[in-house]
Amino acid sequence: MDKNPIFSLIKTECGRAKYEMLASKKGIFNRIRLYWFIVFAAIEDWNLKADA
């Protein structure tokens, strides 16, 4: 699960789980919601250290 390059931006376990859930859904509005989530999760986790 840690192989995904987006996980360098989304660092919390709950954020990663939410990303996986949103990424599995199909449709235009689900894609928009996924990108929206990535932007705000990256901003929120900006100062956190990665879990190596």
C-alpha positions in Angstrom: 0.0 0.0 0.0 2.9 2.4 0.6 4.1 2.1 -3.0 1.7 4.8 -4.3 3.6 8.1 -5.0 0.6 10.1 -3.8 1.4 8.9 -0.2 4.3 11.3 -0.1 1.7 14.0 0.1 -1.0 12.2 2.1 0.8 11.0 5.2 -1.9 10.0 7.7 -3.4 6.5 7.8 -6.9 7.8 7.8 -6.1 10.1 4.8 -4.6 7.2 2.9 -7.6 5.0 3.6 -9.9 7.8 2.4 -7.8 8.2 -0.7 -8.1 4.5 -1.5 -11.8 4.6 -1.0 -12.3 7.6 -3.3 -9.9 6.3 -5.9 -11.9 3.1 -6.3 -15.1 5.0 -7.3 -15.8 5.8 -10.9 -17.5 8.7 -12.5 -16.8 12.4 -13.2 -18.1 13.8 -9.9 -16.1 11.1 -7.9 -12.9 12.1 -9.8 -13.5 15.7 -9.0 -14.1 14.8 -5.3 -10.9 12.7 -5.4 -8.8 15.6 -6.7 -10.4 18.0 -4.3 -9.5 15.6 -1.4 -5.9 15.3 -2.6 -5.4 19.1 -2.7 -6.7 19.6 0.8 -5.1 16.5 2.3 -1.8 17.6 1.0 -2.2 21.0 2.5 -3.3 19.6 5.8 -0.4 17.1 5.9 2.3 19.5 4.7 4.2 19.8 8.0 3.9 16.1 9.0 6.8 13.7 8.5 6.3 10.7 6.2 6.0 7.3 7.8 9.1 6.0 6.0 
